[in-house]
Amino acid sequence: MSLPDLPSSVPEESPAPAQPGAEVHAGGAPLNAPVGLPGQRCGLVAIVGKPNVGKSTLLNALVGQKISITSRKAQTTRHRITGIRSEGLAQFIFVDTPGFQTRHNNALNRSLNKTVLGAVGDVDLVLFVVEAGSFALADAKVLALLRPGSRVLLIANKLDKVHRRGELAPWLKSMQERYPFTEFVPLSAKNPKDVAHLMDICSRYLPEQSWWYGADELTDRSEKFLASEIVREKLFRLTGDELPYTSTVVIDKFEEEPAHKGGRMVRISATIVVERDGHKAMVIGQGGERLKRMGTEARTELETLLDAKVFIELWVKVRSGWADDEARVRSFGYE
């Protein structure tokens, strides 16, 4: 094990180049994967951990652009998000996962946990993310999911919050006794030097093979999917802890048309789904101000992400008990 130095509707006027999902071979590689060059490396790296440990922040830092939403609310990430980073001869395919949920056994959380299990089943490297100096029961339950013999890096995140680095030594010893981690990497996902150091380490574990994606691709998720995620992020950030985590966002319309002055224009209609009338009033806010702010912030970010003029409409609907309805969970896009 290597131990580095601790260092109602409200309309809003408004790339991805986010890439839509590509057709793939049975093995997972896109049909249009580039021809390999000698020395090329490419591999899958899963990012796992309990809720709110910083996985999405780390993914965005590793990719170099925001593709996974973040907030203080647990269970913000609800899907397997793939981020792609190509550097030199190496292509990293990072897979962010929902935080493994043990508190609520409803249909939504069963779907999220299934996503986590699927992501760690067939990857080249696992990044097990914990808060530096901490290990709770929720962390232990995620660690128990990892297959014996897997290459697992222990990522001690939020290092900037540790005041005395020497205190990590006994904690690290206890972690080594819990699992035979391949390496230990203390870092802050907000520190570019730490992130670059982690990428250098990860590159050593990528198998030599042709790249699966083009050099300029950032994600395998569609622009429509990213739009729903951005709206959901604004929903959680602007409601804080008032709104239950079961609230979600469904894209009803995502249409592209020519802009008046050239370029792109995208029209988006999205429904925010909540479970109670009181939650609906909370989302809309007094005089519709909170919902309007969500639309404004989502539009602003989407215009940058999509490199387009964006017109977005947000609606709020009540669907009681949807999170414990298997059919409804699937209809809202959860596997």
Secondary structure as UniProt FT lines:
FT   STRAND          10..12
FT   TURN            26..27
FT   TURN            31..32
FT   TURN            38..39
FT   STRAND          41..48
FT   TURN            51..52
FT   HELIX           55..63
FT   TURN            74..75
FT   STRAND          81..87
FT   TURN            88..89
FT   STRAND          90..96
FT   HELIX           107..120
FT   STRAND          125..131
FT   TURN            132..133
FT   HELIX           137..143
FT   TURN            144..145
FT   TURN            148..149
FT   STRAND          152..157
FT   HELIX           159..161
FT   HELIX           165..167
FT   HELIX           168..178
FT   STRAND          183..186
FT   TURN            189..190
FT   HELIX           192..203
FT   TURN            204..205
FT   TURN            215..216
FT   HELIX           223..239
FT   HELIX           240..242
FT   TURN            245..246
FT   STRAND          248..258
FT   TURN            260..261
FT   STRAND          264..274
FT   HELIX           277..284
FT   HELIX           286..288
FT   HELIX           289..306
FT   STRAND          309..318
FT   TURN            320..321
FT   HELIX           322..324
FT   HELIX           326..331
FT   TURN            332..333
//
